[in-house]
Amino acid sequence: MVELDHIGIAVPALGPALERWRPIAGAPDGPPEVVASQRVRVAFLRAGPAEVELLEPTGPDSAVARFLARRGEGLHHLAFRVPSVDAALAEVAQRGGAVVDRVGRPGSRGRRVGFAHPTAFDGVLVEFVERP
Amino acid sequence: MVELDHIGIAVPALGPALERWRPIAGAPDGPPEVVASQRVRVAFLRAGPAEVELLEPTGPDSAVARFLARRGEGLHHLAFRVPSVDAALAEVAQRGGAVVDRVGRPGSRGRRVGFAHPTAFDGVLVEFVERP
């Protein structure tokens, strides 16, 4: 069993979104960070034991830009904290689930992350997060 | 600031979905419950400090059935724990956000719940939950 780490929400622009979520989740835990490998700019807001991650695409070639074009803004992914991203991805693959990443890669805030494919979890894009 | 309570995921059938989420979220906290007012059958799985709620429509007139037909299975809503559902809904309405419910109504597990409209939170259907 693993713990929920954060919920990713795709938005066209961080600024107005941060204002809208402030009454629920307070101020962000720091300035927005660009995650170059995923072509997004992100901000994390604390909601009790978990966090809300707002994701803004940095260009039209971002997967989040394609998500926004296809489905519109809204819930994008669920991230779970695991001891080993590689092991979690391998476990999904072993039971026949599709994965986006075979092994972990660098994510925001110095963490190692990896994504399963939405078909593996009832249409939900699941991210595994390994803290340093 | 409020705390995340659970994440709702729309699925066509609870049985296979429970099996798919078991490696992440373990066994459900009890047998599935029918929430007649929302025309869904739900199961809750613990993921650390928050829960994953799997929602299966009980008929084609369920909002979750319409969601599945329109968007497919996947992330459906975010629920936040608040001291007062009525006050949380009023706060959203006061700042110009649309709400589905003006006041709270009975939810699963004896809780009082109320929904804001997705337009109020960047396309995310937000539920407020008041524990008994």
Interface residues (C-beta under 8 A of the other chain):
Chain A: M1 V2 E3 L4 I7 I9 A10 V11 A17 R20 W21 P23 I24 A25 G26 R46 A47 G48 P49 A50 V52 L54 R71 G72 E73 G74 L75 H76 L78 F80 R81 E91 V92 R95 G97 P118 A120 F121 D122 G123 V124 V126
Chain B: M1 V2 E3 L4 I7 I9 A10 V11 A17 R20 W21 P23 I24 A25 G26 R46 A47 G48 P49 A50 V52 L54 R71 G72 E73 G74 L75 H76 L78 F80 R81 E91 V92 R95 G97 P118 A120 F121 D122 G123 V124 V126
